[in-house]
Amino acid sequence: MNHKTTHFCIALVAGLLASGNAMSETALSDVLAAQPEGVKARFEHRHPQETLEFFGIEPGMTVVEALPGGGWYSKILLAYLGPEGKLVGADYSADMFPLFGFFTEEQLAAKKNWVADWTAQANDWGVDNAAQIGAFQFGSLPEEAQGSADAVVMIRALHNLARFESQGGFLTAAVKDAFDALKPGGIVGVVQHQARDEMSDEFASGSRGYLKDDFVIKTFTDAGFVFNGLVDINFNEKDRPGEEDTVWRLPPTLATSRDNPELRETMKAIGESHRMTLKFSKPE
């Protein structure tokens, strides 16, 4: 996306960040204030309040969270959605994991039980007044979940789907599941490591963690979504990777500097990645 268009999208939706229900904003602030210090230390890079407000997430909603992992966002959402809401974790298809090439046979076998295992893990987090919990794997959306969600959030979850798209249609299947899971008018909120326009398509294929905003927008609009805008909430202009760099050189992974303290400090000074934050909606 060229800079003029990007600036237009930012201006178009910036007012949304200041709007909304004051009670829900206060509730979200309270939830965030109650998070452990280690979680709050990353707010300066992840901006969860601004991000969730832009997406329009509110208590009582049913929200699908792609690739919830260890629950950094999940624990915030469980508390914020509350007992009238529901959080549904959505992992990659079990068929995608062998393509990474580094999972053990035991880990791959465990992925076949991910739905039950993640649901049990999330229930054990002990979040007070938590939302209900569900789960599925992309490509296997349960029939009863179709048309049930108010929102789908895909936070740093698209690059591997794009990376392996040609080997199994994984991105296409995940975006279709997002569309099918949503009620008419439901939204998809995306946060994704963003490649600069001048970077090569090979660099921005997802294999290095980064995608271009034009690619993400086209992916969702081709699937039937309406593009509602892009904001700079999670931009980090210090992140200026070269063609050979990966996003995992940066915090929190710091993959390239584990044995190089000087490089490690350089990467920490950059901070977490430059990220686009986009919103789409399913037509009414």
N, C-alpha and C positions, 0 to 999 in steps of 0.2 A: 504494500500500500504506500503510495507516495506521501510525502510529509504534509502536503496541503490537505489531502483527504483525511489523514490521521488527525490533524489539528481540527478539522471540521467535526469529526466524530467525537473528539474529546469535548469540544464546545457544545455539541448537540446534547450530550448526556450529562454534562457536569452538574447541571441543576438537580439531577436526581439524587445526588449524594447529600444534598441539604434538605431533601423532602422526606416524607414518610411519617409514620406514626411515632410520636414522641415517646410513648410508653415502650414500644418495641426497641427504640434506640437505647433507652435507659436500661432495659433488660439485657441487651447485648453488652453494654458497657459493664454491667454488673458481672455478667458471666466471664468476660475477659479479665476483669480485675481479680477474679477468684482463681485464675489459672496459676499453676506453679511458676516460680521465677524462671526456670529454664524455658518454659513456653513463652513467657512474656518477653524474654530476651530477644526473641525472633520477630516480635511485632514490628520492629523498625524496617524489616525486610519484607514481611508478609502482609502487613496492614489488614488484619482480619476484619476489623470493624468497617472500614471503608469498603472493603471487597464485598462482604456479605450485604451491606446496605445497598451497594450498586446493583447486586444481583436481585435485590428485593426479597431476601429470605426473612421470614417472620415466624414467630411462635405459632405452633399448631399445624404447620405445613408438613407435608410428606416430601422429603428430599432424598434423592439418590446421590450418593457420593462415589464417584469413580476412584478406584485405586486408593482405598482408605488407609491401607498399610497399618502402621502402629497407632494411628488414631489422633494425629496432631490436630487436624480440623474436626475429626469425628467427635472428640470429647467436648469441643466447643459447641458443635451442632446439637449433640444429645442434650446438653444443658439448656441451650437456647430454644430449641424447638419445644421442649417441655413434654409433659405426659400426654398432651392432646396431639402431639406431632409424632412423626415416624422418620427414622433415618434408615436408609437402605444402602448397604455397602455393595459396590459392584466391582469385582476384580476382573483382570484379564481372563480370557478363555484359558482353560487348562492346556489346550492345544498350542498356545503361543509360547509357553515357558520353555519348552525344549529348544526353541530357536535362539535363546540367549546364549546357550553353550556353556554356562557355568553352574547350572543347578545340578545337584546330585540326584541320583535315582530316588533317594528317600524324599528329598524336597519335592520332586516332581510328583511322586505318589501322593504326598500330602495335599497337593493342590486339588486333587480330585475330591477332597473333603473340605475344601475351603469354606463353603457356605456355612456348614455346621460349625466349623472351628472358629471362624471369625465372629459369628453370632454369639457363641459361648464366650469368646474373649471380650467382646464389647459389653456383654452383660456383666462380666466380672470387673469392669473398670470402676464400678461403684459410683457412678455419677448420680448425684441427688436429683430427684424429680426428672428423671431422664425420659427422653422420647422412647417410643417403641422401636424395636430393632428388627431389621430384615436383611437379606442378602441374596445376591445371585451373581453369576458369572456372565460376562458379555458373550452374546451368541446363544444364551439360554434364558432369555427373559421369561419368567413364568406367566402363563396366560392371565392369572388373576391379578398380576401387577400391571397389566396394560391399561393405560389411561388413568392411572391412580396417583401419579406424582404431580406436585405443584412446581417442582424445580429439580434440575440435575446440575450438579457442580462437578466440573472436570478440572481439577487443580493439579497442574504439572503431570497430566495423565495421557496426553495425546502423542508424545514423541515416539514412544515405543510402538503404539498402535500404527502410526504412520510408517515407522521403520520396517515393520513386518507386513505391511498391507499386501505387498505383491506375493507373499507366501501363504496367504490364507484369508485375505479380505477382512482383517481384524478391525481396522479403522471403520470401514463401511458398516460392519456388523454392530460395532459399539455405538456409532452415531444413529443407526436405525433403532437400536434398543432405546436410546435416549428419546427419540421421537415417539416411539410406540409407548414408552412408559409414561409420558406426559399427558396431562389433561389438555384439551384445547386452551390455548393462551398461556400454557406453562412455559417456563424459561429454562434455558441452559446458560450457566455461567462458566466461563473458561478463564483460567490463568495458565499461561504457557510461556516457557523460555522462548524469547523472541530473537530471531536472526535479523540482522540489518538487511535492508533491501539489496545492498551491493554484494552480499555474500553469495557464494555459488549455491546452486540448487543441490549439489552433492552435500555441501556442508549443512544445508537446511533440510536434509532428508529425515531427520529425527534420530539418526544414529549417533549424533554428537549432542543430542538433547534439545537442539534448537529447531524451530519451525518459523516460517515467514507468516506474517499476518494475512497476506492475500490467500495463502494456501488454506489456512484455518477458516477464513470467511467463506471461501468457495466450497470447502468440504461441507459446511453446515447448510449453506444456502442451496447447494445441489441436492441435499437430502430433504429439502422442503421447509427449512427454518427461515425466519425473517431475521435479518441482522439489525440489532437495536443499537449498536455502538461500541466504541472502544475508548477506554480511559487510561490515563497514565499513572494510576495508583501505584502500580508495582514496577514502574520503570526504574532502571539503575544504569545511568549513562556511563558509570565507571566500568561496566562489563563490556569490554571491547575484544572479543576473542578473535584469534587468527584462524585461518582455514584448518589448521591441524589441532586446534584446541577443542576440548569437550567441556560441557557445563559442569562436569563432576570435578574439575580442577578447583572449583569454588566451594565455599561453605555451603552446606555442612559436611560434604564428603571429603574435600581436600585431597583428592586421590593422587595428585601428582606431587605433593609436597610432604608426604609422610616422613621422608628421610632428609628433608631440606628445610630447616627452620626458617631460613631467610625467605625462601619462596613461599613458605606457609604464611608468614606475616604479610607478604605482598598480596596473597590471595584473600586473606582475612580483611585487608584494607579495602579491597574491591567490594566485598560483601556478597550477598546472594545474587542470583542472576537477574539480568534485564528481562522483565516479563510483561507480556501483553495481557490485558484484562478485557474480555469481550463478553457481550450479552446477546443472546439470540432468543427468539420466542417461536413457539409452535402456533401456526395460524388458528384463530378462533373457529 
